[in-house]
Amino acid sequence: MADGPEPGSVSRHDRLDRHPTPGRRNSLWHWPDAKHPLRVALNYVVVVLARICPSLRAKNWLLRSIGTTVGAGAAWGLESTPDVFWPERITVGEDAVIGYDATLLCHEFLQNEYRTGDVVVEDRAMVGAGVVVLPGVTVGEDAQVAANSLVVEDVPPGETVAGVPAEPLEYDDGGPD
């Protein structure tokens, strides 16, 4: 990301590519125009295999085979799901953890358009179980996202976030209130 703006300095919405869809139907009806159906079918089969594969090496190999960038030592929990339409827009850094049943989305189908954006989980970042990361989001180095959170904006390096939407945790210092 050295050539672009610093993560967090620009809204994720400003980093999304917008694709208008004509006609009276919502944009999901246009998905075959967005990505070839055979490519989506192949991606889906590979993602299903990766979701249930207990071997981290095999899981990483499978995800790399459909274009996902997976760093050395990255660990994807069982049932974790990368985007099926645009897995090539996902980068997971070295020794990062994607928790059980977490979902990394690189697309949003809306009424009159669909949007696409990169998802980056930097080195040693941890994305908890059941987390959903929306397109255009970067989870910074050594950051942590608590289980069942919805990540709608960048998580700065070293930060811990939780909730829907995910927000920085404020720790109680144990003193009187």
NUFI-662820 format. One record per residue (C-alpha): x, y, z; residue in one letter; residue number from 1. Coordinates in steps of 0.05 Angstrom, whole numbers, plus 5000, padded with zeros to 4 digits. Example, Ala and Ser with C-alpha at 12.3 -4.5 7.8 and 13.67 -1.06 7.14 Angstrom:
<pts>
<c1: 5246; c2: 4910; c3: 5156; rest: A; nr: 1>
<c1: 5273; c2: 4979; c3: 5143; rest: S; nr: 2>
</pts>
This chain:
<pts>
<c1: 5000; c2: 5000; c3: 5000; rest: M; nr: 1>
<c1: 5060; c2: 5045; c3: 4995; rest: A; nr: 2>
<c1: 5035; c2: 5078; c3: 4931; rest: D; nr: 3>
<c1: 4966; c2: 5098; c3: 4958; rest: G; nr: 4>
<c1: 4941; c2: 5138; c3: 5017; rest: P; nr: 5>
<c1: 4957; c2: 5115; c3: 5087; rest: E; nr: 6>
<c1: 4904; c2: 5066; c3: 5114; rest: P; nr: 7>
<c1: 4854; c2: 5103; c3: 5157; rest: G; nr: 8>
<c1: 4868; c2: 5171; c3: 5124; rest: S; nr: 9>
<c1: 4813; c2: 5160; c3: 5073; rest: V; nr: 10>
<c1: 4743; c2: 5131; c3: 5084; rest: S; nr: 11>
<c1: 4735; c2: 5059; c3: 5059; rest: R; nr: 12>
<c1: 4678; c2: 5086; c3: 5016; rest: H; nr: 13>
<c1: 4728; c2: 5130; c3: 4979; rest: D; nr: 14>
<c1: 4770; c2: 5068; c3: 4963; rest: R; nr: 15>
<c1: 4713; c2: 5028; c3: 4933; rest: L; nr: 16>
<c1: 4703; c2: 5019; c3: 4858; rest: D; nr: 17>
<c1: 4631; c2: 5035; c3: 4839; rest: R; nr: 18>
<c1: 4596; c2: 4998; c3: 4782; rest: H; nr: 19>
<c1: 4527; c2: 5025; c3: 4763; rest: P; nr: 20>
<c1: 4476; c2: 4973; c3: 4741; rest: T; nr: 21>
<c1: 4421; c2: 4993; c3: 4693; rest: P; nr: 22>
<c1: 4350; c2: 4970; c3: 4694; rest: G; nr: 23>
<c1: 4296; c2: 4962; c3: 4745; rest: R; nr: 24>
<c1: 4325; c2: 4903; c3: 4783; rest: R; nr: 25>
<c1: 4377; c2: 4909; c3: 4839; rest: N; nr: 26>
<c1: 4450; c2: 4899; c3: 4824; rest: S; nr: 27>
<c1: 4452; c2: 4827; c3: 4848; rest: L; nr: 28>
<c1: 4414; c2: 4809; c3: 4785; rest: W; nr: 29>
<c1: 4474; c2: 4834; c3: 4746; rest: H; nr: 30>
<c1: 4527; c2: 4790; c3: 4779; rest: W; nr: 31>
<c1: 4540; c2: 4749; c3: 4715; rest: P; nr: 32>
<c1: 4560; c2: 4814; c3: 4681; rest: D; nr: 33>
<c1: 4607; c2: 4830; c3: 4739; rest: A; nr: 34>
<c1: 4644; c2: 4763; c3: 4740; rest: K; nr: 35>
<c1: 4641; c2: 4703; c3: 4694; rest: H; nr: 36>
<c1: 4595; c2: 4650; c3: 4723; rest: P; nr: 37>
<c1: 4646; c2: 4594; c3: 4712; rest: L; nr: 38>
<c1: 4699; c2: 4634; c3: 4751; rest: R; nr: 39>
<c1: 4650; c2: 4645; c3: 4808; rest: V; nr: 40>
<c1: 4632; c2: 4571; c3: 4808; rest: A; nr: 41>
<c1: 4706; c2: 4551; c3: 4810; rest: L; nr: 42>
<c1: 4720; c2: 4601; c3: 4866; rest: N; nr: 43>
<c1: 4660; c2: 4574; c3: 4904; rest: Y; nr: 44>
<c1: 4683; c2: 4502; c3: 4900; rest: V; nr: 45>
<c1: 4753; c2: 4522; c3: 4923; rest: V; nr: 46>
<c1: 4727; c2: 4565; c3: 4980; rest: V; nr: 47>
<c1: 4681; c2: 4509; c3: 5004; rest: V; nr: 48>
<c1: 4740; c2: 4461; c3: 5004; rest: L; nr: 49>
<c1: 4784; c2: 4512; c3: 5041; rest: A; nr: 50>
<c1: 4729; c2: 4525; c3: 5092; rest: R; nr: 51>
<c1: 4727; c2: 4452; c3: 5114; rest: I; nr: 52>
<c1: 4800; c2: 4434; c3: 5104; rest: C; nr: 53>
<c1: 4835; c2: 4423; c3: 5171; rest: P; nr: 54>
<c1: 4905; c2: 4431; c3: 5143; rest: S; nr: 55>
<c1: 4929; c2: 4504; c3: 5144; rest: L; nr: 56>
<c1: 4980; c2: 4490; c3: 5090; rest: R; nr: 57>
<c1: 4928; c2: 4460; c3: 5044; rest: A; nr: 58>
<c1: 4879; c2: 4515; c3: 5060; rest: K; nr: 59>
<c1: 4930; c2: 4569; c3: 5043; rest: N; nr: 60>
<c1: 4949; c2: 4533; c3: 4979; rest: W; nr: 61>
<c1: 4876; c2: 4528; c3: 4958; rest: L; nr: 62>
<c1: 4863; c2: 4602; c3: 4971; rest: L; nr: 63>
<c1: 4926; c2: 4623; c3: 4934; rest: R; nr: 64>
<c1: 4903; c2: 4581; c3: 4875; rest: S; nr: 65>
<c1: 4843; c2: 4629; c3: 4865; rest: I; nr: 66>
<c1: 4885; c2: 4691; c3: 4873; rest: G; nr: 67>
<c1: 4882; c2: 4707; c3: 4947; rest: T; nr: 68>
<c1: 4948; c2: 4734; c3: 4973; rest: T; nr: 69>
<c1: 4965; c2: 4693; c3: 5035; rest: V; nr: 70>
<c1: 5028; c2: 4708; c3: 5075; rest: G; nr: 71>
<c1: 5073; c2: 4656; c3: 5106; rest: A; nr: 72>
<c1: 5045; c2: 4628; c3: 5171; rest: G; nr: 73>
<c1: 4975; c2: 4658; c3: 5160; rest: A; nr: 74>
<c1: 4921; c2: 4616; c3: 5192; rest: A; nr: 75>
<c1: 4849; c2: 4611; c3: 5168; rest: W; nr: 76>
<c1: 4801; c2: 4580; c3: 5219; rest: G; nr: 77>
<c1: 4750; c2: 4527; c3: 5199; rest: L; nr: 78>
<c1: 4690; c2: 4556; c3: 5162; rest: E; nr: 79>
<c1: 4725; c2: 4623; c3: 5149; rest: S; nr: 80>
<c1: 4703; c2: 4651; c3: 5082; rest: T; nr: 81>
<c1: 4740; c2: 4696; c3: 5034; rest: P; nr: 82>
<c1: 4700; c2: 4733; c3: 4981; rest: D; nr: 83>
<c1: 4676; c2: 4684; c3: 4928; rest: V; nr: 84>
<c1: 4669; c2: 4736; c3: 4873; rest: F; nr: 85>
<c1: 4735; c2: 4773; c3: 4882; rest: W; nr: 86>
<c1: 4783; c2: 4730; c3: 4924; rest: P; nr: 87>
<c1: 4841; c2: 4762; c3: 4887; rest: E; nr: 88>
<c1: 4826; c2: 4828; c3: 4923; rest: R; nr: 89>
<c1: 4843; c2: 4797; c3: 4991; rest: I; nr: 90>
<c1: 4912; c2: 4802; c3: 5023; rest: T; nr: 91>
<c1: 4926; c2: 4766; c3: 5089; rest: V; nr: 92>
<c1: 4995; c2: 4781; c3: 5118; rest: G; nr: 93>
<c1: 5046; c2: 4737; c3: 5151; rest: E; nr: 94>
<c1: 5024; c2: 4701; c3: 5215; rest: D; nr: 95>
<c1: 4955; c2: 4735; c3: 5212; rest: A; nr: 96>
<c1: 4896; c2: 4697; c3: 5240; rest: V; nr: 97>
<c1: 4827; c2: 4694; c3: 5208; rest: I; nr: 98>
<c1: 4781; c2: 4663; c3: 5260; rest: G; nr: 99>
<c1: 4727; c2: 4610; c3: 5256; rest: Y; nr: 100>
<c1: 4669; c2: 4630; c3: 5210; rest: D; nr: 101>
<c1: 4699; c2: 4699; c3: 5195; rest: A; nr: 102>
<c1: 4680; c2: 4730; c3: 5128; rest: T; nr: 103>
<c1: 4723; c2: 4777; c3: 5086; rest: L; nr: 104>
<c1: 4679; c2: 4812; c3: 5034; rest: L; nr: 105>
<c1: 4707; c2: 4849; c3: 4973; rest: C; nr: 106>
<c1: 4639; c2: 4867; c3: 4944; rest: H; nr: 107>
<c1: 4572; c2: 4899; c3: 4962; rest: E; nr: 108>
<c1: 4512; c2: 4889; c3: 4917; rest: F; nr: 109>
<c1: 4465; c2: 4948; c3: 4926; rest: L; nr: 110>
<c1: 4402; c2: 4972; c3: 4890; rest: Q; nr: 111>
<c1: 4432; c2: 5012; c3: 4832; rest: N; nr: 112>
<c1: 4505; c2: 4992; c3: 4835; rest: E; nr: 113>
<c1: 4554; c2: 4943; c3: 4862; rest: Y; nr: 114>
<c1: 4619; c2: 4963; c3: 4896; rest: R; nr: 115>
<c1: 4685; c2: 4927; c3: 4901; rest: T; nr: 116>
<c1: 4745; c2: 4940; c3: 4944; rest: G; nr: 117>
<c1: 4807; c2: 4907; c3: 4972; rest: D; nr: 118>
<c1: 4810; c2: 4876; c3: 5041; rest: V; nr: 119>
<c1: 4878; c2: 4875; c3: 5074; rest: V; nr: 120>
<c1: 4894; c2: 4839; c3: 5139; rest: V; nr: 121>
<c1: 4965; c2: 4859; c3: 5155; rest: E; nr: 122>
<c1: 5020; c2: 4818; c3: 5189; rest: D; nr: 123>
<c1: 5002; c2: 4787; c3: 5257; rest: R; nr: 124>
<c1: 4932; c2: 4817; c3: 5257; rest: A; nr: 125>
<c1: 4877; c2: 4775; c3: 5287; rest: M; nr: 126>
<c1: 4805; c2: 4773; c3: 5261; rest: V; nr: 127>
<c1: 4761; c2: 4737; c3: 5311; rest: G; nr: 128>
<c1: 4708; c2: 4684; c3: 5301; rest: A; nr: 129>
<c1: 4645; c2: 4706; c3: 5265; rest: G; nr: 130>
<c1: 4674; c2: 4774; c3: 5244; rest: V; nr: 131>
<c1: 4651; c2: 4806; c3: 5179; rest: V; nr: 132>
<c1: 4701; c2: 4853; c3: 5145; rest: V; nr: 133>
<c1: 4671; c2: 4898; c3: 5091; rest: L; nr: 134>
<c1: 4705; c2: 4917; c3: 5026; rest: P; nr: 135>
<c1: 4757; c2: 4972; c3: 5027; rest: G; nr: 136>
<c1: 4779; c2: 4957; c3: 5098; rest: V; nr: 137>
<c1: 4850; c2: 4947; c3: 5123; rest: T; nr: 138>
<c1: 4862; c2: 4913; c3: 5190; rest: V; nr: 139>
<c1: 4930; c2: 4939; c3: 5212; rest: G; nr: 140>
<c1: 4991; c2: 4902; c3: 5235; rest: E; nr: 141>
<c1: 4983; c2: 4870; c3: 5304; rest: D; nr: 142>
<c1: 4910; c2: 4895; c3: 5307; rest: A; nr: 143>
<c1: 4856; c2: 4852; c3: 5338; rest: Q; nr: 144>
<c1: 4782; c2: 4847; c3: 5320; rest: V; nr: 145>
<c1: 4738; c2: 4815; c3: 5373; rest: A; nr: 146>
<c1: 4691; c2: 4758; c3: 5356; rest: A; nr: 147>
<c1: 4625; c2: 4774; c3: 5321; rest: N; nr: 148>
<c1: 4645; c2: 4845; c3: 5303; rest: S; nr: 149>
<c1: 4627; c2: 4882; c3: 5239; rest: L; nr: 150>
<c1: 4688; c2: 4919; c3: 5211; rest: V; nr: 151>
<c1: 4665; c2: 4979; c3: 5171; rest: V; nr: 152>
<c1: 4728; c2: 5021; c3: 5174; rest: E; nr: 153>
<c1: 4803; c2: 5011; c3: 5179; rest: D; nr: 154>
<c1: 4832; c2: 4984; c3: 5244; rest: V; nr: 155>
<c1: 4897; c2: 5020; c3: 5261; rest: P; nr: 156>
<c1: 4959; c2: 4979; c3: 5275; rest: P; nr: 157>
<c1: 4960; c2: 4951; c3: 5346; rest: G; nr: 158>
<c1: 4888; c2: 4972; c3: 5359; rest: E; nr: 159>
<c1: 4835; c2: 4925; c3: 5389; rest: T; nr: 160>
<c1: 4764; c2: 4936; c3: 5364; rest: V; nr: 161>
<c1: 4697; c2: 4902; c3: 5380; rest: A; nr: 162>
<c1: 4624; c2: 4909; c3: 5366; rest: G; nr: 163>
<c1: 4574; c2: 4926; c3: 5311; rest: V; nr: 164>
<c1: 4602; c2: 4968; c3: 5282; rest: P; nr: 165>
<c1: 4671; c2: 4953; c3: 5310; rest: A; nr: 166>
<c1: 4699; c2: 5009; c3: 5352; rest: E; nr: 167>
<c1: 4763; c2: 5015; c3: 5393; rest: P; nr: 168>
<c1: 4759; c2: 4983; c3: 5462; rest: L; nr: 169>
<c1: 4770; c2: 5029; c3: 5521; rest: E; nr: 170>
<c1: 4799; c2: 4992; c3: 5579; rest: Y; nr: 171>
<c1: 4779; c2: 5007; c3: 5650; rest: D; nr: 172>
<c1: 4840; c2: 5024; c3: 5691; rest: D; nr: 173>
<c1: 4808; c2: 4992; c3: 5752; rest: G; nr: 174>
<c1: 4802; c2: 5059; c3: 5789; rest: G; nr: 175>
<c1: 4740; c2: 5088; c3: 5820; rest: P; nr: 176>
<c1: 4687; c2: 5113; c3: 5771; rest: D; nr: 177>
</pts>
